[in-house]
Structures are given as structure tokens and as C-alpha cells.
Amino acid sequence: MIEKDIKAELKMAILVKLAEFGYPPVMMEAVYKNVLEQAENLRGIREGDCKTALR
């Protein structure tokens, strides 16, 4: 699992990218959870861990 400080950093990066592309700020925790799950799945795919990729 990603450490809390890294999650907070990613959350800020998501806010910045959304703003760059003209999206309004998102304050729903589900959005960040979804993005972090996708990142963990991508990591699993790259590392060849099918269990992680299929979660």
C-alpha cells in the first residue's frame, strides 16, 4: 500500500492536473481513491502481479 504522505502528494498532483485541464476542484474522496487504485493496478501490471492487477 502506498504511504499516507505519498497519497497526500498524489492528491495534490491530481488537483493541479485537473486545474490545468480546466476541471473544477474535486473534493470527493472517492475520486482520489479511484485514481490511487488505478495506480496500484498499473504497478501490479508492470511488475507482473496479476492478483494486484485484477483487484
Distance bins in CASP14 RR format, pairs under 12 A and 6 or more apart:
PFRMAT RR
TARGET T0000
AUTHOR 0000-0000-0000
RMODE 2
METHOD distances of the structure
MODEL  1
1 7 0 0 0 0 1 0 0 0 0 0 0
1 36 0 0 0 0 1 0 0 0 0 0 0
1 37 0 0 0 0 0 1 0 0 0 0 0
1 39 0 0 0 0 0 1 0 0 0 0 0
1 40 1 0 0 1 0 0 0 0 0 0 0
1 43 0 0 0 0 0 1 0 0 0 0 0
1 52 0 0 0 0 0 1 0 0 0 0 0
1 55 0 0 0 0 0 1 0 0 0 0 0
2 8 0 0 0 0 0 1 0 0 0 0 0
2 9 0 0 0 0 1 0 0 0 0 0 0
2 10 1 0 0 1 0 0 0 0 0 0 0
2 11 0 0 0 0 0 1 0 0 0 0 0
2 32 0 0 0 0 0 1 0 0 0 0 0
2 33 0 0 0 0 0 1 0 0 0 0 0
2 35 0 0 0 0 0 1 0 0 0 0 0
2 36 1 0 0 1 0 0 0 0 0 0 0
2 37 0 0 0 0 0 1 0 0 0 0 0
2 38 0 0 0 0 0 1 0 0 0 0 0
2 39 1 0 0 1 0 0 0 0 0 0 0
2 40 1 0 0 1 0 0 0 0 0 0 0
2 43 0 0 0 0 1 0 0 0 0 0 0
3 9 0 0 0 0 1 0 0 0 0 0 0
3 10 0 0 0 0 0 1 0 0 0 0 0
3 36 0 0 0 0 0 1 0 0 0 0 0
4 10 0 0 0 0 0 1 0 0 0 0 0
4 11 0 0 0 0 0 1 0 0 0 0 0
4 36 0 0 0 0 0 1 0 0 0 0 0
5 11 0 0 0 0 0 1 0 0 0 0 0
5 12 0 0 0 0 0 1 0 0 0 0 0
6 12 0 0 0 0 0 1 0 0 0 0 0
6 13 0 0 0 0 0 1 0 0 0 0 0
6 36 0 0 0 0 1 0 0 0 0 0 0
6 39 0 0 0 0 1 0 0 0 0 0 0
6 40 0 0 0 0 0 1 0 0 0 0 0
7 13 0 0 0 0 0 1 0 0 0 0 0
7 14 0 0 0 0 0 1 0 0 0 0 0
7 29 0 0 0 0 0 1 0 0 0 0 0
7 32 1 0 0 1 0 0 0 0 0 0 0
7 33 0 0 0 0 1 0 0 0 0 0 0
7 35 0 0 0 0 0 1 0 0 0 0 0
7 36 1 0 0 1 0 0 0 0 0 0 0
7 37 0 0 0 0 0 1 0 0 0 0 0
7 39 0 0 0 0 1 0 0 0 0 0 0
7 40 0 0 0 0 0 1 0 0 0 0 0
8 14 0 0 0 0 0 1 0 0 0 0 0
8 15 0 0 0 0 0 1 0 0 0 0 0
8 32 0 0 0 0 1 0 0 0 0 0 0
8 36 0 0 0 0 0 1 0 0 0 0 0
9 15 0 0 0 0 0 1 0 0 0 0 0
9 16 0 0 0 0 0 1 0 0 0 0 0
9 32 0 0 0 0 0 1 0 0 0 0 0
9 36 0 0 0 0 0 1 0 0 0 0 0
9 39 0 0 0 0 0 1 0 0 0 0 0
10 16 0 0 0 0 0 1 0 0 0 0 0
10 17 0 0 0 0 0 1 0 0 0 0 0
10 31 0 0 0 0 0 1 0 0 0 0 0
10 32 1 0 0 1 0 0 0 0 0 0 0
10 33 0 0 0 0 0 1 0 0 0 0 0
10 34 0 0 0 0 0 1 0 0 0 0 0
10 35 1 0 0 1 0 0 0 0 0 0 0
10 36 1 0 0 1 0 0 0 0 0 0 0
10 37 0 0 0 0 0 1 0 0 0 0 0
10 38 0 0 0 0 0 1 0 0 0 0 0
10 39 1 0 0 1 0 0 0 0 0 0 0
10 40 0 0 0 0 0 1 0 0 0 0 0
11 17 0 0 0 0 0 1 0 0 0 0 0
11 18 0 0 0 0 0 1 0 0 0 0 0
11 25 0 0 0 0 0 1 0 0 0 0 0
11 26 0 0 0 0 1 0 0 0 0 0 0
11 27 0 0 0 0 0 1 0 0 0 0 0
11 28 0 0 0 0 0 1 0 0 0 0 0
11 29 0 0 0 0 1 0 0 0 0 0 0
11 31 0 0 0 0 1 0 0 0 0 0 0
11 32 1 0 1 0 0 0 0 0 0 0 0
11 33 0 0 0 0 0 1 0 0 0 0 0
11 34 0 0 0 0 0 1 0 0 0 0 0
11 35 0 0 0 0 1 0 0 0 0 0 0
11 36 0 0 0 0 1 0 0 0 0 0 0
11 39 0 0 0 0 0 1 0 0 0 0 0
12 18 0 0 0 0 0 1 0 0 0 0 0
12 19 0 0 0 0 0 1 0 0 0 0 0
12 25 0 0 0 0 0 1 0 0 0 0 0
12 32 0 0 0 0 0 1 0 0 0 0 0
13 19 0 0 0 0 0 1 0 0 0 0 0
13 20 0 0 0 0 0 1 0 0 0 0 0
13 32 0 0 0 0 0 1 0 0 0 0 0
13 35 0 0 0 0 1 0 0 0 0 0 0
13 36 0 0 0 0 0 1 0 0 0 0 0
13 39 0 0 0 0 0 1 0 0 0 0 0
14 20 0 0 0 0 0 1 0 0 0 0 0
14 21 0 0 0 0 0 1 0 0 0 0 0
14 23 0 0 0 0 1 0 0 0 0 0 0
14 25 0 0 0 0 1 0 0 0 0 0 0
14 26 1 0 0 1 0 0 0 0 0 0 0
14 27 0 0 0 0 0 1 0 0 0 0 0
14 28 0 0 0 0 0 1 0 0 0 0 0
14 29 0 0 0 0 0 1 0 0 0 0 0
14 31 1 0 0 1 0 0 0 0 0 0 0
14 32 1 0 0 1 0 0 0 0 0 0 0
14 33 0 0 0 0 0 1 0 0 0 0 0
14 34 0 0 0 0 0 1 0 0 0 0 0
14 35 1 0 1 0 0 0 0 0 0 0 0
14 36 0 0 0 0 1 0 0 0 0 0 0
14 38 0 0 0 0 0 1 0 0 0 0 0
14 39 0 0 0 0 0 1 0 0 0 0 0
15 21 0 0 0 0 0 1 0 0 0 0 0
15 22 0 0 0 0 0 1 0 0 0 0 0
15 23 0 0 0 0 1 0 0 0 0 0 0
15 24 0 0 0 0 0 1 0 0 0 0 0
15 25 1 0 0 1 0 0 0 0 0 0 0
15 26 1 0 0 1 0 0 0 0 0 0 0
15 27 0 0 0 0 1 0 0 0 0 0 0
15 28 0 0 0 0 0 1 0 0 0 0 0
15 31 0 0 0 0 0 1 0 0 0 0 0
15 32 0 0 0 0 1 0 0 0 0 0 0
15 35 0 0 0 0 0 1 0 0 0 0 0
16 22 0 0 0 0 0 1 0 0 0 0 0
16 23 0 0 0 0 0 1 0 0 0 0 0
16 25 0 0 0 0 0 1 0 0 0 0 0
16 26 0 0 0 0 0 1 0 0 0 0 0
17 23 0 0 0 0 1 0 0 0 0 0 0
17 25 0 0 0 0 0 1 0 0 0 0 0
17 26 0 0 0 0 0 1 0 0 0 0 0
17 31 0 0 0 0 0 1 0 0 0 0 0
17 35 0 0 0 0 1 0 0 0 0 0 0
18 24 1 0 0 1 0 0 0 0 0 0 0
18 25 1 0 0 1 0 0 0 0 0 0 0
18 26 1 0 0 1 0 0 0 0 0 0 0
18 27 0 0 0 0 0 1 0 0 0 0 0
18 28 0 0 0 0 0 1 0 0 0 0 0
18 31 0 0 0 0 1 0 0 0 0 0 0
18 32 0 0 0 0 0 1 0 0 0 0 0
18 35 0 0 0 0 0 1 0 0 0 0 0
19 25 1 0 0 1 0 0 0 0 0 0 0
19 26 0 0 0 0 0 1 0 0 0 0 0
23 31 0 0 0 0 0 1 0 0 0 0 0
24 31 0 0 0 0 0 1 0 0 0 0 0
25 31 0 0 0 0 0 1 0 0 0 0 0
25 32 0 0 0 0 0 1 0 0 0 0 0
26 32 1 0 0 1 0 0 0 0 0 0 0
26 33 0 0 0 0 0 1 0 0 0 0 0
26 34 0 0 0 0 0 1 0 0 0 0 0
26 35 0 0 0 0 1 0 0 0 0 0 0
28 34 0 0 0 0 1 0 0 0 0 0 0
28 35 0 0 0 0 0 1 0 0 0 0 0
29 35 0 0 0 0 0 1 0 0 0 0 0
29 36 0 0 0 0 0 1 0 0 0 0 0
30 36 0 0 0 0 0 1 0 0 0 0 0
30 37 0 0 0 0 0 1 0 0 0 0 0
31 37 0 0 0 0 0 1 0 0 0 0 0
31 38 0 0 0 0 0 1 0 0 0 0 0
32 38 0 0 0 0 0 1 0 0 0 0 0
32 39 0 0 0 0 0 1 0 0 0 0 0
33 39 0 0 0 0 0 1 0 0 0 0 0
33 40 0 0 0 0 0 1 0 0 0 0 0
34 40 0 0 0 0 0 1 0 0 0 0 0
34 41 0 0 0 0 0 1 0 0 0 0 0
35 41 0 0 0 0 0 1 0 0 0 0 0
35 42 0 0 0 0 0 1 0 0 0 0 0
36 42 0 0 0 0 0 1 0 0 0 0 0
36 43 0 0 0 0 0 1 0 0 0 0 0
36 55 0 0 0 0 0 1 0 0 0 0 0
37 43 0 0 0 0 0 1 0 0 0 0 0
37 44 0 0 0 0 0 1 0 0 0 0 0
37 52 0 0 0 0 0 1 0 0 0 0 0
37 53 0 0 0 0 0 1 0 0 0 0 0
37 54 0 0 0 0 0 1 0 0 0 0 0
37 55 1 0 0 1 0 0 0 0 0 0 0
38 44 0 0 0 0 0 1 0 0 0 0 0
38 45 0 0 0 0 0 1 0 0 0 0 0
38 52 0 0 0 0 0 1 0 0 0 0 0
38 53 0 0 0 0 0 1 0 0 0 0 0
38 55 0 0 0 0 0 1 0 0 0 0 0
39 45 0 0 0 0 0 1 0 0 0 0 0
39 46 0 0 0 0 0 1 0 0 0 0 0
39 52 0 0 0 0 0 1 0 0 0 0 0
39 53 0 0 0 0 0 1 0 0 0 0 0
40 46 0 0 0 0 0 1 0 0 0 0 0
40 47 0 0 0 0 0 1 0 0 0 0 0
40 49 0 0 0 0 0 1 0 0 0 0 0
40 51 0 0 0 0 0 1 0 0 0 0 0
40 52 1 0 0 1 0 0 0 0 0 0 0
40 53 0 0 0 0 1 0 0 0 0 0 0
40 54 0 0 0 0 0 1 0 0 0 0 0
40 55 1 0 0 1 0 0 0 0 0 0 0
41 47 0 0 0 0 0 1 0 0 0 0 0
41 48 0 0 0 0 0 1 0 0 0 0 0
41 49 0 0 0 0 1 0 0 0 0 0 0
41 50 0 0 0 0 0 1 0 0 0 0 0
41 51 0 0 0 0 0 1 0 0 0 0 0
41 52 1 0 0 1 0 0 0 0 0 0 0
41 53 1 0 1 0 0 0 0 0 0 0 0
41 54 0 0 0 0 1 0 0 0 0 0 0
41 55 1 0 0 1 0 0 0 0 0 0 0
42 48 0 0 0 0 0 1 0 0 0 0 0
42 49 0 0 0 0 0 1 0 0 0 0 0
42 52 0 0 0 0 1 0 0 0 0 0 0
42 53 0 0 0 0 1 0 0 0 0 0 0
42 55 0 0 0 0 0 1 0 0 0 0 0
43 49 0 0 0 0 1 0 0 0 0 0 0
43 52 1 0 0 1 0 0 0 0 0 0 0
43 53 0 0 0 0 1 0 0 0 0 0 0
43 55 0 0 0 0 0 1 0 0 0 0 0
44 50 0 0 0 0 1 0 0 0 0 0 0
44 51 0 0 0 0 1 0 0 0 0 0 0
44 52 1 1 0 0 0 0 0 0 0 0 0
44 53 1 0 1 0 0 0 0 0 0 0 0
44 54 0 0 0 0 1 0 0 0 0 0 0
44 55 0 0 0 0 1 0 0 0 0 0 0
45 51 0 0 0 0 0 1 0 0 0 0 0
45 52 1 0 0 1 0 0 0 0 0 0 0
45 53 1 0 1 0 0 0 0 0 0 0 0
45 54 0 0 0 0 1 0 0 0 0 0 0
45 55 0 0 0 0 0 1 0 0 0 0 0
46 52 0 0 0 0 1 0 0 0 0 0 0
46 53 0 0 0 0 1 0 0 0 0 0 0
47 53 0 0 0 0 1 0 0 0 0 0 0
48 54 0 0 0 0 0 1 0 0 0 0 0
49 55 0 0 0 0 1 0 0 0 0 0 0
END
